[in-house]
Amino acid sequence: MADLSTSYMGLKLKNPIILGASNLVTKPEAIEQIEEAGIGAIVYKSLFEEQIQLESIQMDEELHEYEERSAEMTRLFPEMEHAGPKEHLMNVKALKNKVKVPVIASLNAIYETTWIDYARELEQTGVDALELNLYATPGYFEIEGEKIEEKQIQVVKSIKKAVKIPVSVKLSPFYSNTLNFIKKLDEAGADGYVLFNRFFQPEIDIEKEEFYYPWDLTQERDYQLALRYAGLLHGNIDASVAATRGISTSSDVIKMLLAGADVVQMVSAFYRKQPTYAATLIKELSDWMDAKGYKKIKDFRGKLSRKNMKDPFTYQRAQYVDILMKSEEVFKTHPMI
């Protein structure tokens, strides 16, 4: 029987399938099911500094809304303040104490000082690693991309100095040269990379003529960008690689491992098919390895990476020239093109 155990950022996992950051961690029944099904590790949902700030402002406004309605009234409620990240930290610690598999905390902050403070507080919950949820949505023409990258690299450096647990970076694909940025993060000491972050994009309701944010699960083949970069990175960096976004089946998992990813993070698949689906993924991965004669994950991980491919341009082609050169084969498969 195949040995599915693997290593991610130095953490020993019994298999390469990880529950990515999501609200599933707030559902005790889901966590029990997915751990029993054999999940390799769990990422707790992100601690967002922006959310804490907004909640704090809202609470302050509500507490002071009815003050000074008369000459005798200066304060309606006793002095109170928002608890900040305490509830989140308490829940992370509770999960860590409940499960036997590694737990990874996720963090997104705004200021360097709070990045560091929250990272330290999350480490104190006993989590096995920390995932930095890095992203910057362009909103101003004046900010240079280089400045954004410099700030993010400094955050990683500061957190690596502040904590002792492994630190991964969850990235967006929207850098001018993602490989170059990852190389700089590697030099800054990052222990792993999660490829790639998925953002909620605004949508327009044409009847109401207003914006809304649809809750959409990932779709088939959303993983292809992660597959490309996993193949490019394998053998060229010291850190681990986690592929995510649109990975739905055991075949998708195998593809990522063949490209060079160390592990995969999955969320949408567990929403669609229930947390127990992890057991199916693990069995099918094991069966495939047995059929192929692979004893361990390392026997085939990165087999189809750029480093191990005879064709060095496999991962660099982004246009359809190669397809056009084989147009006869395409027409046979898709006669309506």
C-alpha positions in Angstrom: 0.0 0.0 0.0 1.3 3.4 -0.9 2.8 5.7 1.7 1.0 9.1 1.4 3.0 10.9 4.1 4.8 14.1 3.1 6.4 17.2 4.5 5.2 20.8 4.3 7.3 23.6 5.7 9.0 21.0 7.9 5.6 19.8 9.2 5.0 16.0 8.9 1.6 15.3 7.3 0.0 11.9 6.8 -1.0 13.0 3.3 -0.8 16.1 1.1 -4.5 17.1 1.3 -5.1 20.2 3.5 -8.4 21.9 4.4 -7.8 25.5 3.3 -8.9 28.6 5.2 -12.7 28.7 5.4 -15.7 29.0 7.7 -15.8 25.2 7.8 -13.5 25.4 10.9 -16.4 27.0 12.8 -18.6 23.9 12.4 -17.6 21.3 15.0 -19.4 18.5 13.1 -17.5 19.3 9.8 -14.2 19.3 11.6 -14.9 15.9 13.2 -15.9 14.5 9.9 -12.9 15.8 7.9 -10.4 14.7 10.6 -12.0 11.3 10.7 -11.8 11.2 6.9 -8.1 11.6 7.1 -7.3 15.2 6.2 -3.6 16.0 6.4 -3.8 19.4 8.0 -6.3 22.3 8.7 -5.9 26.0 8.0 -8.0 28.1 10.3 -9.9 31.0 8.7 -8.1 34.3 8.4 -7.8 36.9 11.2 -8.5 40.1 9.3 -7.3 43.3 11.0 -9.6 45.3 8.7 -12.6 43.5 10.0 -11.5 44.1 13.6 -11.1 47.8 13.0 -14.5 48.0 11.3 -16.2 46.1 14.1 -14.5 48.4 16.7 -15.7 51.6 14.9 -19.2 50.2 14.6 -19.3 49.3 18.3 -18.0 52.7 19.3 -20.6 54.5 17.2 -23.5 52.4 18.7 -22.3 52.9 22.2 -22.2 56.7 21.8 -25.2 57.1 19.5 -27.7 58.3 22.2 -25.3 60.3 24.4 -25.8 64.0 25.2 -29.5 63.9 24.5 -30.0 66.1 27.6 -28.0 68.3 29.9 -27.8 65.6 32.6 -26.6 62.9 30.2 -23.0 62.6 29.2 -22.7 58.8 28.9 -25.3 56.2 28.5 -23.2 53.0 28.7 -20.2 52.2 30.9 -16.7 52.4 29.4 -16.3 49.5 27.0 -13.9 48.6 24.2 -13.8 46.1 21.4 -12.1 42.8 22.4 -10.0 42.9 19.2 -8.6 39.5 18.1 -9.3 37.8 21.4 -12.3 35.8 20.3 -10.5 34.6 17.1 -7.4 33.6 19.1 -9.6 31.7 21.6 -11.3 29.8 18.7 -7.9 29.0 17.0 -6.6 27.6 20.3 -9.8 25.6 20.8 -9.4 23.9 17.4 -5.7 23.2 18.0 -6.6 21.5 21.3 -9.4 19.5 19.6 -7.7 18.0 16.6 -4.6 15.8 16.2 -3.6 17.0 12.8 -1.4 20.1 12.3 -3.3 23.4 12.5 -2.1 26.5 10.5 -3.3 30.0 11.4 -4.0 32.5 8.7 -3.4 36.3 9.1 -4.1 39.4 7.1 -3.2 42.8 8.7 -2.7 46.3 7.5 0.2 47.8 9.5 3.6 46.2 10.1 3.3 46.5 13.8 -0.1 44.7 13.9 1.2 42.1 11.5 3.9 41.3 14.1 1.7 41.6 17.1 -1.0 39.3 15.7 1.6 36.9 14.4 3.0 36.5 17.9 -0.4 36.1 19.5 -1.4 33.4 17.0 1.9 31.6 17.7 0.9 31.6 21.4 -2.2 29.6 20.6 0.0 26.6 19.9 -0.6 26.5 16.1 2.0 24.6 14.0 2.5 27.3 11.4 1.4 30.6 10.2 0.0 31.6 6.7 0.3 35.3 5.8 -2.6 36.3 3.6 -0.8 38.9 1.4 -2.7 41.0 -1.1 -3.0 44.6 -2.2 -5.9 45.6 -4.3 -4.9 48.6 -6.6 -7.0 51.6 -5.8 -4.7 54.5 -6.4 -2.7 55.4 -9.5 0.2 57.0 -7.6 1.3 53.9 -5.7 4.1 52.1 -7.5 4.1 48.3 -7.7 7.6 48.1 -6.4 6.7 49.9 -3.2 3.9 47.4 -2.6 6.3 44.5 -3.0 8.9 46.1 -0.8 6.4 46.6 2.0 5.2 43.0 1.8 8.7 41.6 1.8 9.5 43.7 4.9 6.4 42.3 6.6 7.6 38.7 5.9 11.1 39.6 7.2 9.7 41.1 10.4 7.4 38.2 11.2 10.1 35.6 10.6 12.2 37.4 13.2 9.2 37.6 15.6 8.0 34.0 15.6 9.6 30.6 15.7 7.0 28.6 13.8 7.1 28.1 10.0 5.7 31.0 7.9 4.0 30.6 4.5 2.8 33.3 2.2 -0.5 33.1 0.4 0.0 35.1 -2.8 -2.1 36.6 -5.6 -0.9 36.1 -9.2 -1.0 39.8 -9.9 2.6 40.7 -9.7 4.5 41.9 -12.7 6.9 39.0 -12.2 5.5 36.5 -9.7 8.6 34.3 -9.9 10.9 37.2 -9.1 8.8 38.2 -6.1 8.8 34.7 -4.8 12.6 34.6 -5.1 12.7 37.8 -3.0 10.4 36.2 -0.4 12.6 33.1 -0.4 15.6 35.4 0.5 13.4 37.0 3.2 13.0 33.5 4.8 9.5 32.4 3.8 9.0 28.7 4.5 6.2 28.1 2.0 4.0 29.6 -0.7 0.2 29.1 -1.3 -0.7 29.5 -4.9 -3.0 31.4 -5.3 -5.3 33.6 -3.3 -8.9 34.0 -4.5 -10.5 37.4 -4.2 -14.2 38.3 -4.0 -14.8 40.5 -7.0 -17.6 43.1 -7.3 -20.6 42.3 -9.5 -23.4 44.5 -10.6 -27.1 43.8 -10.3 -28.6 45.5 -13.4 -32.1 45.5 -12.0 -31.3 47.2 -8.7 -28.3 49.1 -10.4 -26.1 48.5 -7.5 -23.0 46.4 -6.5 -22.9 43.2 -4.6 -20.4 40.5 -3.9 -21.5 37.0 -5.0 -20.5 34.0 -3.0 -19.1 31.7 -5.7 -17.2 28.5 -5.3 -14.2 27.8 -7.5 -14.8 26.2 -10.8 -13.3 23.3 -12.8 -9.7 24.1 -14.0 -9.4 27.2 -11.9 -6.2 25.4 -10.7 -4.3 25.8 -14.0 -2.4 28.9 -12.9 -1.3 27.2 -9.7 -0.3 24.2 -11.8 1.9 26.4 -14.0 3.7 28.0 -11.1 4.1 24.8 -9.2 5.9 23.4 -12.2 8.1 26.5 -12.6 9.0 26.6 -8.9 9.8 23.0 -8.2 13.5 22.5 -7.7 14.3 26.2 -7.8 13.3 27.3 -4.3 14.0 25.9 -0.8 10.4 26.6 0.5 7.4 24.4 0.1 4.6 24.9 -2.3 0.9 24.5 -1.7 -1.4 24.6 -4.7 -5.0 25.8 -4.2 -8.0 27.2 -6.0 -10.2 25.0 -8.1 -8.7 21.7 -7.0 -11.8 19.4 -6.9 -10.8 15.8 -7.6 -8.1 13.3 -6.9 -7.0 13.7 -10.5 -6.5 17.4 -9.8 -4.5 16.5 -6.7 -2.2 14.2 -8.7 -1.7 16.8 -11.4 -0.4 19.3 -8.8 1.9 16.8 -7.2 3.3 15.8 -10.7 3.9 19.5 -11.4 5.8 19.8 -8.2 3.5 21.0 -5.4 4.2 19.6 -2.0 0.6 19.7 -0.9 -2.8 21.0 -2.0 -5.4 23.1 -0.1 -9.0 22.5 -0.9 -12.2 24.2 0.2 -14.9 24.4 -2.4 -14.8 20.6 -3.0 -15.7 20.0 0.7 -18.6 22.5 0.5 -19.9 20.7 -2.6 -19.3 17.1 -1.5 -19.2 17.3 2.3 -16.1 17.0 4.5 -16.1 13.2 4.3 -15.0 13.6 0.7 -11.5 13.7 2.0 -11.5 10.0 2.5 -12.4 9.4 -1.2 -9.6 11.7 -2.3 -7.1 9.9 -0.1 -8.2 6.4 -1.3 -8.1 7.4 -5.0 -4.7 9.0 -4.6 -3.4 5.8 -2.9 -5.0 3.6 -5.6 -3.4 5.6 -8.4 0.0 5.3 -6.8 -0.4 1.6 -6.3 -1.4 1.2 -10.0 1.6 3.2 -11.1 4.0 1.4 -8.8 4.8 4.5 -6.7 5.6 3.7 -3.0 6.0 7.3 -1.8 4.9 10.8 -2.8 8.5 11.8 -3.5 8.7 9.1 -6.2 6.6 11.2 -8.6 6.4 14.7 -7.1 7.8 17.1 -9.7 8.1 14.5 -12.4 6.4 16.9 -14.8 8.0 20.1 -13.5 10.0 22.4 -15.8 13.2 21.2 -14.2 12.5 17.6 -15.1 10.8 18.1 -18.5 12.7 17.6 -21.7 10.8 20.5 -23.3 11.9 23.6 -21.3 9.1 25.8 -22.8 6.2 23.7 -21.6 5.4 26.0 -18.7 6.3 29.2 -20.6 3.8 29.0 -23.5 0.9 31.3 -22.8 -0.5 31.8 -26.3 -2.3 29.5 -28.7 0.5 29.2 -31.3 1.3 25.6 -30.4 -2.4 24.7 -30.6 -2.7 26.3 -34.1 0.3 24.3 -35.3 -1.7 21.2 -34.4 -5.0 22.5 -35.7 -5.9 19.3 -37.5 -6.0 17.4 -34.2 -8.0 20.2 -32.6 -10.6 20.2 -35.4 -11.0 16.4 -35.0 -11.8 16.8 -31.4 -13.9 20.1 -31.8 -15.4 20.0 -35.3 -17.4 23.2 -34.7 -14.3 25.4 -34.2 
